[in-house]
Amino acid sequence: MIMDRIALVLAIIGGLNWGCVGLFRFDVVAWLFGGQTATVSRVVYTLVGLAAIWCISLLFRSDAVADEG
């Protein structure tokens, strides 16, 4: 399902961003879009959060994404 893949990509981007924050104290999203409070940054943070919530559903599905192909 395409939505699963989009959510997974966004969750990975969020995880990598948090890794950069934890290791280097550098927020890539804030740097790219003009700070943590910039509207675009907040939209990206929201999309990543929603994607993570969507990815939780992947844990509880009986029809795994791998079954599609």
Residue pairs with C-beta under 8 A, 6 or more apart in sequence:
1 65
1 68
3 54
4 54
4 55
4 58
4 65
5 65
6 51
7 50
7 51
7 52
7 54
7 55
8 51
8 55
8 58
9 51
10 47
10 48
10 51
10 52
11 48
11 51
11 52
11 55
13 48
14 48
14 49
14 51
14 52
16 28
17 27
17 28
17 29
17 48
20 26
20 27
20 28
21 27
27 36
29 36
29 41
29 44
29 45
30 36
30 38
30 41
32 41
33 40
33 41
33 44
34 40
34 41
35 41
36 42
36 45
58 65
